[in-house]
Amino acid sequence: MHQTGPMKQLTLRLPDDLHSQLKSLAESERRSLHAEILRLIEEALENRQPTR
């Protein structure tokens, strides 16, 4: 999971349909939208295949 401590703030613009999907997923996982987005980004980075 993500580290606790200082965090950078980011303004993120999302298409309405993507926002709705993320919000629904967060609700079904009983997480805040913020926590769900962090989880998805962390998971994607962990599963990323190194390039060359």
C-alpha positions in Angstrom: 0.0 0.0 0.0 1.1 3.6 -0.3 3.4 5.3 2.1 2.1 7.6 4.7 3.7 11.0 5.1 4.0 14.0 2.8 2.0 13.8 -0.4 1.9 15.9 -3.6 -1.4 17.3 -4.6 -2.6 16.8 -8.2 -5.5 18.1 -10.1 -6.8 15.4 -12.4 -9.4 15.9 -15.1 -11.4 12.8 -16.0 -14.1 12.1 -18.6 -17.5 11.8 -16.9 -17.8 8.1 -17.8 -14.4 7.2 -16.4 -15.2 9.2 -13.2 -18.5 7.3 -12.9 -16.7 3.9 -13.3 -14.1 4.8 -10.7 -16.7 6.1 -8.3 -18.8 2.9 -8.7 -15.7 0.7 -8.2 -14.7 2.6 -5.1 -18.2 2.3 -3.6 -18.3 -1.5 -4.3 -14.8 -1.8 -2.6 -15.9 0.4 0.3 -13.1 2.9 -0.4 -13.0 6.6 -1.1 -12.5 7.6 -4.7 -9.0 8.9 -3.7 -8.0 5.6 -2.1 -9.3 3.6 -5.0 -7.4 5.7 -7.6 -4.2 5.3 -5.5 -4.8 1.5 -5.3 -5.3 1.2 -9.0 -2.2 3.3 -9.8 0.0 1.3 -7.3 -1.3 -2.0 -8.7 -0.6 -0.9 -12.3 3.0 0.1 -11.4 3.6 -3.1 -9.5 2.4 -5.2 -12.5 4.3 -3.1 -15.1 6.7 -5.0 -17.3 10.1 -3.4 -17.5 11.0 -2.1 -20.9 14.1 -3.6 -22.4 
